[in-house]
Amino acid sequence: MAPIQDPGWSLIKGGDLMLLSLAIFLPIACGLILLALGRDDQVKTVRWLALIAALACFAVTLPLISGFDNSTAAMQFVENQPWIGRFNVRYHLGLDGISMWFVPLTAFITVIVVIAAWEVIESRVNQYMGAFLILSGLMIGVFSALDGLLFYVFFEATLIPMYIIIGVWGGPKRVYAAFKFFLYTLAGSLLMLIALLYLYLQSGGSFDILTWHKLPLTGGAQTLLFFAFLAAFSVKVPMWPVHTWLPDAHVEAPTGGSVVLAAIMLKLGAYGFLRLSMPIVPDAAHQWAWLIIAMSLIGVVYIGLVALVQQDMKKLVAYSSIAHMGFVTLGFFIFNQLGVAGGLVQMISHGFVSGAMFLSIGVLYDRVHSREIASYGGVVNTMPKFAAFALFFAMANCGLPATAGFVGEWMVILGAVQYSFWIGAIAATALIFGAAYSLWMYKRVYFGPVTNDNVKNLQDLNAREFLMMAVLAIAVLWMGIYPKPFTDVMQVSVTELLKHVATSKLIPG
């Protein structure tokens, strides 16, 4: 059976330039080169090479922004070549309004991570920098893949560098956290592989995701496929109740690992719902939407309450990430424009805000070597510049208007109210919980008199840290004040997706 062609979903634009291949494989190639530079006397060289490579990889993604056509839902910058001919597996890449912003966001966060590790990582620097660059390329591959097997390869391959990052540079329980992270995410993904193989057989031997979007399926098949995808993507998000690996991974991961995990890797699962689950099995998605909404609301409310009682700053922000990602899945499964677009905006804004929150904790940990809230107090007296940045990011984390944290949550709440007033009302309580745990942590850590010698001897931000914080603050403020570039890109694609999902694909059986 030949792939079904649909002019509404396919457009070759910019593919000849191979911009997506460059965005994927340039960081991977640079990472492999860094792995070959292993001598201790080359640490300074490795750091500079890593920064240059990260900046070059980010620069490669900028033409995707400037060359993107907002007026169409079609795939752009398409590359489509044979890969494994015997099984009709193709090297098929492309971006639409749903996926476009995640490519530059991934490259941008990688630059921040390299800068953050500049003076902090002193052992195996080449392996640390190389792992993050390779991870960056693999994550961009997930957002770009339009072949089912290619998507799965990139999706699973991201586990390897993150497993190494947590297991080698993490805290005292790093091996336990790395195993838990790997096993949880791998187990769910195996069910997704079975689903992909079933779709391959049903489509007559095609792994083309856009073909699968048009494939009629029975109700039973759709339900089984929906839960197979749910197993893979809910763990990755993570949704309640399969979220327990995330706090352990965050607490034990080095700062850079926590930043990438929260800012990008959690988004891979949410993106999977939009690219695979909802368009391939729309009838099952509507049928089981109540389950996703219930899981999302529990995540928003219950996990927000759990965050309130945390004594470890990293655990608090980790639980905060789960609550914020609950908004994303809630927005997707209320099936209206505001909800889906708001979920996407929330994914992007959470990338900036959560990254900034974990970097702020990293700044304190590098000086005091403690994440416990009780170890601090009165930090504003010794680090006023840093305290100002931390306050801004805490406000963004609790959804202050004119910050990135507000836009997506507000859109999702409006969409939820359109869907059901009570669902919107329950979701809105997250803003109260978010303000409570964010400001409670800030009060305990930063305000009041200096409580111990560790805080008394703290030095304020150096130039490298100030640059890192300032860049993220500008991104958070820019998106909060002027979100139009983000919403314009996704509007047409979201509309097309909702039309597609509203059309039944049921066949008798």
C-alpha positions in Angstrom: 0.0 0.0 0.0 1.6 3.3 -1.1 1.7 6.2 1.4 -1.4 8.3 1.2 -0.6 11.8 -0.1 -2.5 14.7 1.4 -1.5 18.2 0.2 -2.8 19.6 3.5 -0.1 17.8 5.4 3.0 17.7 3.2 5.0 20.5 1.6 8.6 20.4 0.6 10.1 23.7 1.6 13.8 24.2 2.5 14.5 20.5 2.3 17.2 21.0 -0.2 19.2 23.0 2.4 19.0 20.0 4.8 18.6 22.4 7.7 17.0 19.8 9.9 19.7 17.3 9.2 22.2 19.9 10.1 20.4 20.8 13.3 20.3 17.1 14.3 23.7 15.9 13.3 26.0 18.9 13.8 25.6 18.7 17.7 26.0 14.9 17.5 29.2 15.2 15.5 30.6 18.0 17.7 29.7 15.8 20.8 31.6 12.9 19.3 34.6 15.1 18.6 34.6 16.3 22.2 34.5 12.7 23.5 37.8 12.1 21.7 39.5 15.0 23.6 39.9 13.2 26.9 43.1 14.6 28.4 42.9 16.6 31.6 45.2 19.3 30.2 42.7 20.0 27.5 39.8 21.1 29.8 40.0 24.8 28.8 40.1 23.9 25.1 37.1 21.5 25.6 35.0 24.2 27.3 35.6 26.7 24.5 35.0 24.1 21.8 31.8 23.0 23.5 30.6 26.6 23.7 31.5 27.3 20.1 29.7 24.1 19.0 26.6 24.9 21.0 26.4 28.4 19.6 26.9 27.1 16.0 24.2 24.5 16.5 21.8 27.2 17.8 22.7 29.5 14.8 21.8 26.6 12.5 18.2 26.6 13.9 17.6 30.3 13.3 16.8 30.0 9.6 14.0 27.7 10.6 12.4 30.6 12.4 13.0 33.2 9.7 12.0 30.9 6.9 8.9 29.4 8.4 5.6 30.1 6.7 2.9 30.8 9.3 0.0 30.6 6.8 0.1 26.9 6.2 -0.3 23.7 8.3 1.8 21.8 5.8 5.2 20.3 6.8 8.1 22.5 5.9 11.9 22.0 5.5 11.0 18.4 4.5 13.7 15.8 3.9 12.6 12.4 2.7 15.1 9.8 1.6 15.2 5.9 1.7 16.8 4.6 4.9 16.1 0.9 5.3 14.6 0.0 1.9 13.7 -3.6 2.7 11.1 -2.5 5.3 10.2 0.8 3.6 11.8 2.8 6.5 12.6 6.3 5.4 14.7 9.2 6.7 11.8 11.6 6.7 12.0 14.9 8.5 9.8 18.0 8.6 8.4 20.7 10.8 5.0 22.3 11.2 3.7 24.9 13.6 3.3 22.4 16.3 7.0 21.3 16.3 8.9 24.3 15.0 9.7 26.2 18.2 11.0 23.2 20.0 14.0 22.9 17.7 15.5 26.3 18.5 14.4 26.0 22.1 16.4 22.7 22.4 19.5 24.3 20.9 19.1 27.5 23.1 18.9 25.4 26.3 22.0 23.5 25.3 24.0 26.8 25.1 22.8 27.7 28.6 23.8 24.3 29.9 27.3 24.6 28.5 27.7 28.1 30.1 26.3 26.9 33.4 28.8 24.0 33.6 31.8 26.2 32.7 33.5 26.3 36.1 31.3 23.7 37.9 32.2 20.5 36.1 35.9 19.7 36.6 36.1 16.0 35.9 35.5 14.3 32.6 34.6 17.7 31.1 34.8 16.4 27.5 32.3 13.6 28.3 29.9 15.9 30.1 29.8 18.5 27.3 29.8 15.8 24.6 26.8 14.0 26.2 24.8 17.2 26.2 25.5 18.0 22.6 24.6 14.5 21.5 21.5 14.7 23.6 20.5 18.0 21.9 20.8 16.5 18.4 18.7 13.4 19.4 16.0 15.5 21.0 15.8 17.7 17.8 15.5 14.4 15.9 12.4 13.5 17.9 10.7 16.8 17.1 11.6 16.5 13.4 10.9 12.8 12.6 8.0 12.0 10.3 8.8 8.3 10.0 7.5 6.1 12.9 10.7 4.0 13.3 12.9 7.1 13.0 10.8 8.7 15.7 11.2 5.7 18.0 15.0 5.5 17.4 15.5 9.1 18.4 12.9 8.9 21.2 14.7 6.0 22.8 18.3 7.2 22.0 17.7 10.2 24.2 17.7 7.9 27.2 21.3 7.0 26.8 23.1 10.3 27.2 20.7 11.4 30.1 21.3 8.0 31.8 25.0 8.7 31.6 24.7 12.3 32.8 22.7 11.3 35.9 24.8 8.2 36.6 28.2 9.8 36.3 27.8 13.4 37.5 24.8 13.0 39.8 24.5 13.0 43.6 25.0 10.2 46.1 22.0 8.1 44.9 22.8 8.8 41.2 22.9 5.1 40.1 19.5 4.4 41.7 18.0 7.5 40.1 19.5 6.7 36.7 18.2 3.2 36.7 14.7 4.3 37.8 14.7 6.9 35.0 15.8 4.5 32.4 13.6 1.6 33.3 10.4 3.6 33.7 10.7 5.3 30.4 12.0 2.2 28.5 9.1 0.0 29.8 6.4 2.4 28.5 8.2 2.9 25.2 8.2 -0.9 24.4 4.4 -0.8 24.2 4.7 2.1 21.8 7.0 0.0 19.6 4.3 -2.7 19.4 1.8 0.0 18.4 4.1 1.3 15.6 4.6 -2.3 14.3 0.9 -2.8 14.2 0.4 0.4 12.3 3.1 -0.6 9.9 1.3 -3.8 9.1 -2.2 -2.2 8.9 -0.9 0.5 6.5 0.5 -2.1 4.1 4.1 -1.7 5.0 4.6 2.0 5.7 6.2 3.8 8.7 5.1 7.2 7.4 3.4 9.0 10.3 1.4 11.3 8.0 0.0 8.1 6.3 -1.0 6.7 9.7 -2.9 10.0 10.3 -5.3 8.9 7.5 -5.4 5.2 8.3 -9.0 3.9 9.2 -9.0 1.7 12.3 -11.6 -0.3 14.3 -12.7 1.0 17.7 -10.9 -1.8 19.5 -7.7 -1.2 17.6 -7.8 2.5 18.3 -8.3 1.9 22.1 -5.4 -0.5 22.3 -3.2 1.9 20.3 -4.3 4.8 22.5 -3.2 3.0 25.7 0.0 1.9 24.1 0.9 5.5 23.3 -0.4 6.6 26.7 2.0 4.2 28.4 5.0 5.7 26.6 4.1 9.4 26.7 2.5 9.6 30.2 5.7 8.3 31.7 7.8 10.8 29.7 5.7 13.9 30.6 5.4 12.5 33.4 1.7 12.3 34.4 0.3 11.2 37.7 0.6 8.3 38.8 3.7 7.4 36.8 5.6 10.5 37.9 7.7 9.1 40.8 10.9 8.7 38.8 11.1 12.5 38.1 11.8 13.8 41.6 14.6 11.2 42.1 16.1 12.0 38.7 16.0 15.8 39.3 17.5 15.6 42.9 20.4 13.4 41.8 21.1 14.9 38.4 23.7 17.6 38.0 22.3 21.1 37.4 22.6 20.8 33.6 20.8 17.5 33.6 17.9 18.9 35.6 17.7 21.9 33.3 17.5 19.7 30.1 15.2 17.2 31.7 12.7 19.8 32.7 13.0 22.2 29.8 13.1 19.7 26.9 12.9 16.0 27.7 9.5 16.2 29.5 8.2 17.9 26.3 9.0 14.8 24.2 6.1 12.9 25.8 3.6 15.8 25.4 4.7 16.2 21.8 4.0 12.5 21.2 0.3 13.0 22.1 0.0 15.6 19.3 2.1 13.9 16.6 1.0 10.3 17.2 -1.8 9.6 19.7 -4.4 12.2 18.9 -4.2 12.3 15.0 -3.8 8.5 14.6 -6.5 7.4 17.0 -8.9 10.4 17.2 -12.0 8.4 18.2 -10.2 6.7 21.1 -8.7 10.0 22.1 -12.2 11.5 22.4 -13.5 8.4 24.1 -10.8 8.4 26.8 -10.3 12.2 27.1 -12.0 12.1 30.5 -9.2 9.8 31.8 -6.5 12.2 30.6 -8.3 15.2 32.0 -8.7 13.5 35.3 -5.0 12.4 35.5 -4.1 16.0 34.5 -6.2 17.6 37.2 -4.9 15.3 39.8 -1.4 16.2 38.7 -2.2 19.9 38.8 -3.8 19.9 42.3 -2.4 16.9 44.2 1.2 17.4 43.0 0.9 21.1 43.7 0.1 20.2 47.3 3.0 17.7 47.4 5.3 20.5 46.3 4.2 22.6 49.3 5.6 20.2 51.8 9.0 19.7 50.3 12.1 20.7 52.2 14.5 20.1 49.3 14.5 23.0 46.7 15.2 20.7 43.8 12.3 18.3 44.8 10.0 21.3 45.2 10.8 22.5 41.6 10.6 19.0 40.3 7.1 18.5 41.6 6.3 22.0 40.3 7.3 20.8 36.8 4.9 17.8 37.1 2.0 20.2 38.1 2.8 22.6 35.2 3.0 19.8 32.7 -0.5 18.8 33.9 -1.7 22.0 32.3 -0.2 20.8 29.0 -2.0 17.5 28.8 -5.2 19.1 30.1 -5.1 21.6 27.3 -4.6 19.0 24.6 -7.5 16.8 25.6 -10.2 19.5 25.9 -10.0 19.7 22.1 -10.4 23.4 21.5 -8.1 26.0 20.0 -7.3 27.8 23.2 -6.6 24.6 25.1 -4.2 23.0 22.5 -2.4 26.2 21.7 -2.2 27.1 25.4 -0.7 23.6 26.1 2.0 24.3 23.4 2.7 27.7 24.7 3.0 26.3 28.2 5.5 23.7 27.0 7.7 26.5 25.6 7.4 28.8 28.5 8.0 26.0 31.0 11.2 25.3 29.1 12.5 28.8 30.0 11.1 29.1 33.5 11.9 25.6 34.8 15.4 25.9 33.3 15.9 29.2 35.1 14.6 27.8 38.4 17.0 24.8 38.3 19.9 27.0 37.4 19.1 29.3 40.3 19.2 26.3 42.7 22.5 25.3 41.0 24.0 28.7 41.7 23.3 28.2 45.5 24.3 24.6 45.5 27.7 25.4 43.9 28.4 27.7 46.8 26.9 25.9 49.8 26.6 22.3 48.6 23.1 21.9 50.0 19.7 21.9 48.5 17.9 21.9 51.8 15.8 25.1 52.4 16.8 25.1 56.0 20.4 25.6 55.1 19.7 29.1 53.8 18.0 32.3 54.9 18.7 35.9 54.2 20.5 35.3 50.9 19.2 38.7 49.6 21.6 40.3 52.1 24.7 38.8 50.5 23.6 38.1 46.9 21.2 41.0 46.0 21.6 40.7 42.2 21.0 37.0 42.3 18.0 37.4 44.6 16.4 39.8 42.2 16.7 37.2 39.3 15.5 34.4 41.6 12.4 36.5 42.6 11.6 37.2 38.9 11.8 33.5 38.1 9.8 32.5 41.1 7.1 34.9 40.1 7.1 33.5 36.5 6.8 30.0 38.0 3.6 30.9 39.8 2.1 32.5 36.7 2.6 36.3 37.2 1.1 38.3 34.3 3.7 39.7 31.8 5.9 36.6 32.3 6.1 33.5 30.2 4.6 31.4 33.0 1.3 33.3 32.7 0.5 33.0 29.0 0.1 29.2 28.5 -1.7 28.6 31.8 -4.1 31.4 31.2 -4.9 30.1 27.7 -5.5 26.6 29.0 -7.7 27.8 31.8 -9.8 29.8 29.3 -10.0 26.8 27.1 -11.0 24.6 30.0 -13.7 27.0 31.1 -15.1 26.8 27.5 -15.1 23.0 27.8 -16.5 22.9 31.4 -16.6 25.6 34.0 -15.8 23.3 36.8 -12.8 21.8 35.1 -11.5 25.3 34.5 -12.1 26.2 38.1 -10.2 23.2 39.4 -7.3 24.0 37.0 -7.2 27.6 38.2 -6.5 26.5 41.7 -3.0 25.6 40.4 -2.2 29.3 40.2 -2.8 29.5 44.0 -0.7 26.5 44.8 2.0 27.7 42.4 2.2 31.0 44.2 2.1 29.3 47.6 5.1 26.9 47.0 7.2 29.3 44.9 6.9 32.2 47.3 7.1 30.0 50.4 10.5 28.7 49.1 11.6 32.2 48.2 10.7 33.6 51.6 12.6 30.9 53.5 15.7 31.0 51.3 16.1 34.7 50.5 14.3 36.9 53.0 15.0 37.5 56.7 18.3 37.9 58.5 21.4 35.8 57.6 21.0 32.6 59.6 24.4 30.9 59.2 28.0 31.4 58.2 27.6 29.7 54.8 25.1 32.4 53.7 27.2 35.2 55.4 30.2 34.3 53.1 28.3 34.0 49.9 29.5 35.9 46.8 27.1 37.4 44.4 26.8 36.4 40.7 30.0 36.5 38.6 29.9 37.7 35.0 29.2 34.2 33.6 26.3 33.5 36.0 24.9 37.0 35.4 24.9 36.5 31.6 23.2 33.2 32.0 20.4 34.6 34.3 20.0 37.8 32.2 19.5 35.8 28.9 16.8 33.6 30.5 15.2 36.6 32.2 14.9 38.4 28.8 13.4 35.3 27.2 10.8 34.9 30.1 9.9 38.6 29.9 9.8 38.7 26.1 7.5 35.7 25.9 5.3 37.1 28.6 4.9 40.5 27.1 4.8 39.6 23.4 3.8 35.9 22.9 2.5 36.7 19.3 5.5 35.1 17.5 4.9 31.8 19.3 1.1 31.7 18.9 1.2 32.9 15.2 3.4 30.0 14.3 1.2 27.3 15.8 -2.3 28.7 15.1 -2.9 27.2 11.6 -1.4 23.9 12.5 -3.4 23.6 15.7 -6.6 24.5 13.7 -5.8 21.8 11.2 -5.0 19.2 13.9 -8.3 19.9 15.6 -10.2 19.5 12.3 -8.4 16.2 11.7 -9.1 14.9 15.3 -12.8 15.9 15.0 -13.2 13.5 12.0 -14.0 9.9 12.8 -11.7 7.2 11.4 -13.8 4.3 12.7 -14.3 1.3 10.5 -16.6 -1.6 11.5 -15.0 -4.4 13.3 
